[in-house]
Amino acid sequence: MSASAALMAAVEGGVVGDGRTGASLALGAGLLGLAIGWPALSRAGGRISIGNARTGGMSAIAVGAVGTILAVLHVATAAGGPGTGNGLVGAVAAIPLGLGAVFLGRQALTRSRRDDRPTDRTTV
């Protein structure tokens, strides 16, 4: 099974469970992205001295993007409307979670780049 076929099967709920599986995966990925992005942003701001803010920021962007893509695919392939048990509401809720993770990761990368620049001090 190719990666794209496995992704579509997961989104449609064909791997495990019912139609809510794809939405649950998207929600989980979005929440995981936020859980990675928030500490990365704190590290970039200098509040936490352990870990690498750039690695955390890139991880949050990747996981958030996967969550957003899964959610959008689930919304596009869901049969029926909200309240039918197909996970449409969960997928719609997962889209801003994934985008928030991408935003936090981007902010962490921006702050870490700003902190990595050497200061230009001239000695007199």
N, C-alpha and C positions, 0 to 999 in steps of 0.2 A: 504494500500500500504506500503510495507516495505521500509526501508531507502535506500537499494541498488536499488530497483526498481525505487524509486523517483529520485535518483541520475542519473541512466541511462536514465530516461525519460527527465530529465533536460538537460543532455548532448546531447541527440539526438534532442532536441528542441520540444519534444512532450508536454511539460507543457504549454508553452505560446509561441506564435509566430512561426517563421520559424526555419531553421537549424542554424541560427546565435545565438540563445538564449544561447546555451551551451558555445559558445566561448565568448559571452558577459559576462556571469557569471564568467567564468574563468579569463577574463581580469579584471573584477571588483574585484574579490578576490585577484588577484595578486597586483593590485594597492592599495587595502586596506591594504594588508600585508606590502607593502613598506611604506605606510603612517603611519603604526603603528611602524614598525621597525626603521625608521630613528630617530624619537624622543627618542625611547628607547635606541638607541646607543648613542645619545647625553646625555641622563640621566646617562648612565653608565660611560661616559667619564667625568662626573662631570660638564658639561657645563650648564645643566638645573637641578635645585634643587627640582622640584616638580615631583611627581609620583614615581613609582617603576620600575626600569629598568628590573628586573627579570620578572615581570608580562607582561610588554610590549614585551620583548624578546620572551617569551613563546607564547604570542598571535600572534606575527608576524610569528613565526615558524608554528603555527597551521593554520593560515589563508593562508600563502604562500603554505603550503603543500596541502591544499584543492584546491587552485587555480591551482597548478601544476597537481594534479590528475584529476581535471575536464578537463583541457586542453589536457592532454594525452589521456583521454577517448574520448574526442571529435575528436582528430586527428585520433584515431584508428577506430572510427565508422563513420567518414565523408564519404559520397558518392560523388565521383567526385573530381576534382582537384581545384587548386586555381582559383578564378575568377568565380566560378559557383554559388556563393551566399550561400554556405553552412557554411561559417564561418571558413573555414580551415586556412586561413591566420591569423585571429584573435586568433585562438587557438594556432598556432605556435608562435605567438608573446607573448601569455600569459605564455608560459613555462618559458622563462627566467625571466619574472616578478615574478612569484611564487618562482622560485629558488633564485632570488635576495632577496626576503622577508625572505626566510629561512636563507640565509647567514647573512643578517643584524640582524635577531633575534639571531642567534648563536653567532655573534660577541658581541651583547649586553649582552648575558648570560656570555660569557667568561670574558668580562670586569667587569661585576658586581661581579663575583666570585673573581676576582683578587683584587677588591677594598674591599671585605668583609673580607679578611684574616687579622688577626691581625699582626701588625708588631712585629718582634722579636727584641726588643731593650734591651740590657743589660745595666744596670746602674752600673757605676764604682764608 
